[in-house]
Amino acid sequence: MSLAMDAVGFLWLAGFKEACSLRRVAIFCSRSRILLIRTGQCFLLNGFIFLGSLFILKSVVIPILLWILPDQYEQFNAEHLYDHKAVMPFYALLRSILIELVYIFWFYPLYIFSFVLSTLWYNDIAKHAFEVLKSKESTTQAYGKNELTESQSISTTEIPGGFEGVCLGIGEQIYSILLLTLFFIEVFATGFIPYFGKAINFLLLSWMYKWNYSNVTLNRRLDFFESNWPFFAGFGSPCVIPIFFFSPLVSYGVMAILYPLFVLTAAGTQSEQVINSIRSFKGGPKKLPIFYAANKIAMSILQFLPEPSKTS
């Protein structure tokens, strides 16, 4: 039991350490202009515009509204003594309505816009990061071990070529999207569990941050993920920690800034090498069926889809 707990602890620390190796971000950005631009765009949108707007609201707009529509009774003159009970609730209500309008017409649309656009940029960042890895493959073979390469056993594709490979790839993408959607619903639902909800939510979110960064079949990816869950929990921890210290909107903005950095760090992480080195002397934890429920629901949904016609 203690050996298993030691393995969990070492794998978690290894994942956390790999996530904090942000020098890989500088290496990737120095080798690809598009990566530098996309990372800067994420920071500009989510940091400067989104978090900047929240800062202006909290430090400028709300104080001005409090000054124009005050709450303190002593700010009223004696002639208002008999009607301040009617005026004050009106002021407070008016101020609340104005602030809510700012959220409805600015922050919520900005949040949706940022989420959609950032997701597209994250995918673009991951794609170009692996293009950098491929372009440097000959160099890494010449110089031996390189910090930007994933181990060959995990990066080797197992998808067949030709039309069969295309069909299999499309089907796998549909299944992967459906599985991830269902898993995110699970993550959202666990947040409502009293006391332990945030901790469970934290762990589930942590597991998501190295999902699509290995060019292998989905089944093998799931098995690798579930067999080494402490490593991925540790890897996702630095990016998810802000949810415990900030409001939901601020947490989103902070995570949206950090996420592209962790995408690049994940692309350059030699996860299988790190995990195998720890397992060789500490063993490994039991496989945790993280995606069991989402997988069962996804398979049940896919059964309702029409089967492709078989040609002779």
PLY file of the C-alpha trace (Angstrom):
ply
format ascii 1.0
element vertex 312
property float x
property float y
property float z
element edge 311
property int vertex1
property int vertex2
end_header
0.00 0.00 0.00
2.78 2.41 0.90
4.63 1.56 -2.32
1.51 2.35 -4.31
1.10 5.65 -2.48
4.78 6.45 -3.10
4.28 5.78 -6.81
1.24 8.07 -6.86
3.16 10.83 -5.10
6.23 10.53 -7.33
4.13 10.48 -10.51
2.13 13.51 -9.35
5.31 15.44 -8.55
6.82 14.42 -11.88
3.76 15.71 -13.72
3.79 18.95 -11.73
7.50 19.43 -12.46
6.99 18.81 -16.19
4.16 21.34 -16.26
6.39 23.98 -14.68
9.11 23.56 -17.33
7.96 26.69 -19.10
11.33 27.23 -20.76
9.99 24.92 -23.46
7.54 27.70 -24.36
10.44 29.98 -25.23
12.05 27.21 -27.31
8.88 26.61 -29.32
8.15 30.31 -29.84
11.71 30.95 -30.98
11.31 28.26 -33.64
7.86 29.22 -34.92
6.57 32.72 -35.55
2.95 31.53 -35.65
3.33 30.03 -32.16
4.67 33.33 -30.89
1.76 35.21 -32.50
-0.94 32.81 -31.23
0.46 32.81 -27.69
0.57 36.62 -27.76
-3.00 36.77 -29.05
-4.19 34.56 -26.18
-2.50 36.85 -23.69
-3.89 39.98 -25.38
-7.49 38.71 -25.53
-7.72 36.96 -22.17
-5.25 39.01 -20.16
-5.37 42.56 -21.48
-8.97 42.73 -22.74
-10.89 40.25 -20.55
-9.05 40.57 -17.23
-8.37 44.25 -17.96
-12.11 44.86 -18.35
-12.78 43.13 -15.03
-10.10 45.27 -13.38
-11.62 48.48 -14.78
-15.07 47.40 -13.59
-13.90 46.67 -10.06
-11.51 49.60 -9.65
-13.13 52.35 -11.75
-16.76 51.72 -12.76
-18.08 50.42 -9.43
-16.37 53.15 -7.34
-17.82 55.81 -9.66
-21.28 54.29 -9.31
-20.88 54.20 -5.53
-19.95 57.88 -5.61
-22.86 58.84 -7.86
-25.34 56.49 -6.17
-24.09 56.35 -2.55
-25.12 53.99 0.21
-24.01 56.04 3.23
-26.77 57.93 5.04
-24.45 60.69 6.18
-23.97 61.81 2.59
-27.54 63.11 2.59
-28.48 66.60 3.78
-31.00 67.22 6.52
-33.79 67.98 4.05
-33.52 64.39 2.78
-34.00 62.94 6.25
-37.61 61.98 5.70
-37.34 60.49 2.24
-33.95 58.76 2.29
-35.56 55.39 3.05
-37.25 55.58 -0.32
-34.23 57.01 -2.13
-31.58 54.63 -0.83
-33.15 51.35 -1.99
-33.75 52.98 -5.37
-30.07 53.99 -5.59
-28.89 50.52 -4.61
-31.28 48.89 -7.08
-30.27 51.25 -9.87
-26.59 50.60 -9.23
-27.15 46.83 -9.25
-29.08 47.05 -12.51
-26.32 49.11 -14.18
-23.63 46.67 -13.07
-25.72 43.70 -14.24
-26.18 45.38 -17.63
-22.41 45.65 -17.94
-22.13 41.91 -17.34
-24.97 41.04 -19.74
-23.87 43.23 -22.63
-20.09 43.07 -22.19
-18.61 40.34 -19.95
-20.85 37.41 -20.85
-20.61 37.99 -24.62
-16.86 38.61 -24.21
-16.57 35.38 -22.22
-18.28 33.37 -24.99
-16.26 35.09 -27.70
-13.04 34.50 -25.78
-13.87 30.84 -25.13
-14.62 30.07 -28.79
-11.69 32.02 -30.24
-9.23 30.77 -27.62
-10.24 27.16 -28.31
-9.45 27.66 -32.00
-6.11 29.21 -31.10
-5.27 26.38 -28.68
-5.82 23.82 -31.44
-3.68 25.91 -33.77
-0.95 26.14 -31.15
-0.96 22.36 -30.61
-0.85 21.71 -34.37
2.09 24.05 -35.00
3.92 22.78 -31.94
3.96 19.28 -33.39
5.00 20.67 -36.75
8.02 22.12 -34.96
8.71 18.72 -33.44
8.51 17.01 -36.83
10.75 19.61 -38.48
13.36 19.10 -35.77
13.16 15.29 -35.80
16.35 14.83 -37.84
18.20 17.24 -35.55
17.08 15.41 -32.43
18.22 12.10 -33.89
21.65 13.58 -34.57
22.09 15.11 -31.15
20.43 12.30 -29.17
17.98 13.06 -26.42
16.21 16.35 -26.93
13.91 18.16 -24.57
11.30 18.83 -27.22
10.63 15.20 -28.25
8.06 12.75 -27.00
9.24 9.15 -26.74
8.86 7.22 -29.96
6.71 4.49 -28.47
3.97 6.93 -27.56
4.22 9.18 -30.63
4.14 6.43 -33.25
0.81 6.35 -35.00
-1.10 3.08 -35.21
-3.79 4.26 -37.62
-3.74 2.46 -40.99
-3.30 4.37 -44.21
-5.57 4.84 -47.19
-9.35 5.17 -47.22
-9.69 2.83 -44.24
-7.45 5.11 -42.20
-9.47 8.18 -43.19
-12.76 6.56 -42.16
-11.25 5.29 -38.93
-9.82 8.72 -38.18
-13.16 10.47 -38.77
-15.00 7.95 -36.60
-12.42 8.30 -33.87
-12.70 12.08 -33.93
-16.49 11.88 -33.59
-16.16 9.46 -30.69
-13.40 11.56 -29.10
-15.49 14.77 -29.27
-18.52 12.99 -27.85
-16.46 11.39 -25.07
-14.83 14.70 -24.13
-18.20 16.48 -24.12
-19.68 13.91 -21.76
-16.59 14.03 -19.57
-16.82 17.83 -19.32
-20.46 17.43 -18.24
-19.22 15.11 -15.47
-16.62 17.71 -14.49
-19.28 20.43 -14.38
-21.66 18.27 -12.33
-19.07 17.36 -9.69
-18.57 21.04 -8.91
-21.96 21.06 -7.17
-21.00 18.32 -4.67
-20.79 19.92 -1.19
-17.37 20.16 0.47
-15.52 17.79 -1.89
-16.91 19.10 -5.17
-14.14 21.59 -5.91
-11.41 19.07 -5.10
-12.95 16.47 -7.43
-13.53 19.15 -10.05
-9.87 20.16 -9.70
-8.63 16.62 -10.31
-10.94 15.97 -13.27
-9.91 19.20 -14.95
-6.26 18.40 -14.29
-6.56 15.17 -16.25
-7.69 16.99 -19.37
-4.56 18.97 -20.17
-2.62 16.35 -22.11
-5.47 14.79 -24.03
-4.81 15.26 -27.71
-1.03 15.75 -27.73
-0.03 12.20 -28.70
-0.43 10.87 -32.22
-1.71 7.41 -31.24
-5.07 5.65 -31.36
-7.74 6.72 -28.94
-7.91 3.38 -27.11
-4.20 3.45 -26.39
-4.43 7.07 -25.32
-7.22 6.26 -22.87
-5.31 3.30 -21.46
-2.14 5.35 -21.03
-4.13 8.16 -19.43
-6.00 5.96 -16.96
-2.92 3.89 -16.08
-0.88 6.99 -15.23
-3.55 9.28 -13.81
-1.34 10.77 -11.01
1.10 12.14 -13.59
-1.63 13.93 -15.54
-3.27 15.17 -12.33
0.06 16.72 -11.37
0.57 18.12 -14.87
-2.79 19.87 -14.88
-2.55 21.18 -11.32
-0.70 24.49 -11.91
-3.23 25.55 -14.53
-6.31 24.61 -12.50
-5.20 26.03 -9.12
-6.58 29.55 -9.86
-10.16 28.30 -9.48
-9.58 28.10 -5.72
-8.40 31.69 -5.28
-10.41 33.84 -7.68
-13.98 34.44 -8.78
-15.24 32.31 -11.71
-14.65 35.00 -14.36
-11.18 35.88 -13.06
-10.34 32.16 -12.79
-11.32 31.68 -16.40
-9.16 34.61 -17.52
-6.12 33.34 -15.61
-6.55 29.79 -16.89
-7.07 31.05 -20.45
-3.71 32.86 -20.25
-1.89 29.85 -18.77
-3.46 27.22 -21.01
-1.47 27.91 -24.23
1.72 27.78 -22.18
0.76 24.34 -20.89
-0.21 23.22 -24.41
3.36 23.94 -25.53
4.84 22.42 -22.39
2.71 19.29 -22.88
3.82 18.98 -26.51
7.43 18.93 -25.38
6.99 16.63 -22.39
8.61 13.21 -22.57
5.78 11.75 -20.56
6.37 8.07 -21.27
10.09 8.30 -20.51
9.42 10.12 -17.22
6.67 7.68 -16.21
8.72 4.58 -17.11
11.71 5.84 -15.13
9.52 6.22 -12.03
7.71 2.92 -12.53
11.02 1.09 -12.85
11.88 1.66 -9.19
8.57 2.69 -7.59
6.05 0.60 -9.47
2.80 2.13 -10.55
-0.71 2.85 -9.27
-3.76 0.83 -10.17
-5.57 1.80 -13.33
-8.32 4.30 -12.58
-11.34 4.12 -14.94
-11.66 7.89 -15.29
-13.59 7.75 -18.54
-15.74 4.69 -17.73
-19.06 6.51 -17.35
-18.44 8.87 -20.29
-17.34 5.91 -22.44
-20.46 3.87 -21.64
-22.78 6.80 -22.41
-20.87 7.65 -25.61
-21.09 4.06 -26.87
-24.82 3.96 -26.09
-25.34 7.18 -28.09
-23.27 5.92 -31.03
-25.44 2.80 -31.26
-28.29 5.01 -32.46
-26.24 6.31 -35.41
-26.81 4.56 -38.76
-24.15 2.03 -39.73
-22.23 2.68 -42.96
-23.43 0.54 -45.89
-21.17 -2.37 -46.67
-19.97 -2.68 -50.24
-19.06 -6.04 -51.73
0 1
1 2
2 3
3 4
4 5
5 6
6 7
7 8
8 9
9 10
10 11
11 12
12 13
13 14
14 15
15 16
16 17
17 18
18 19
19 20
20 21
21 22
22 23
23 24
24 25
25 26
26 27
27 28
28 29
29 30
30 31
31 32
32 33
33 34
34 35
35 36
36 37
37 38
38 39
39 40
40 41
41 42
42 43
43 44
44 45
45 46
46 47
47 48
48 49
49 50
50 51
51 52
52 53
53 54
54 55
55 56
56 57
57 58
58 59
59 60
60 61
61 62
62 63
63 64
64 65
65 66
66 67
67 68
68 69
69 70
70 71
71 72
72 73
73 74
74 75
75 76
76 77
77 78
78 79
79 80
80 81
81 82
82 83
83 84
84 85
85 86
86 87
87 88
88 89
89 90
90 91
91 92
92 93
93 94
94 95
95 96
96 97
97 98
98 99
99 100
100 101
101 102
102 103
103 104
104 105
105 106
106 107
107 108
108 109
109 110
110 111
111 112
112 113
113 114
114 115
115 116
116 117
117 118
118 119
119 120
120 121
121 122
122 123
123 124
124 125
125 126
126 127
127 128
128 129
129 130
130 131
131 132
132 133
133 134
134 135
135 136
136 137
137 138
138 139
139 140
140 141
141 142
142 143
143 144
144 145
145 146
146 147
147 148
148 149
149 150
150 151
151 152
152 153
153 154
154 155
155 156
156 157
157 158
158 159
159 160
160 161
161 162
162 163
163 164
164 165
165 166
166 167
167 168
168 169
169 170
170 171
171 172
172 173
173 174
174 175
175 176
176 177
177 178
178 179
179 180
180 181
181 182
182 183
183 184
184 185
185 186
186 187
187 188
188 189
189 190
190 191
191 192
192 193
193 194
194 195
195 196
196 197
197 198
198 199
199 200
200 201
201 202
202 203
203 204
204 205
205 206
206 207
207 208
208 209
209 210
210 211
211 212
212 213
213 214
214 215
215 216
216 217
217 218
218 219
219 220
220 221
221 222
222 223
223 224
224 225
225 226
226 227
227 228
228 229
229 230
230 231
231 232
232 233
233 234
234 235
235 236
236 237
237 238
238 239
239 240
240 241
241 242
242 243
243 244
244 245
245 246
246 247
247 248
248 249
249 250
250 251
251 252
252 253
253 254
254 255
255 256
256 257
257 258
258 259
259 260
260 261
261 262
262 263
263 264
264 265
265 266
266 267
267 268
268 269
269 270
270 271
271 272
272 273
273 274
274 275
275 276
276 277
277 278
278 279
279 280
280 281
281 282
282 283
283 284
284 285
285 286
286 287
287 288
288 289
289 290
290 291
291 292
292 293
293 294
294 295
295 296
296 297
297 298
298 299
299 300
300 301
301 302
302 303
303 304
304 305
305 306
306 307
307 308
308 309
309 310
310 311
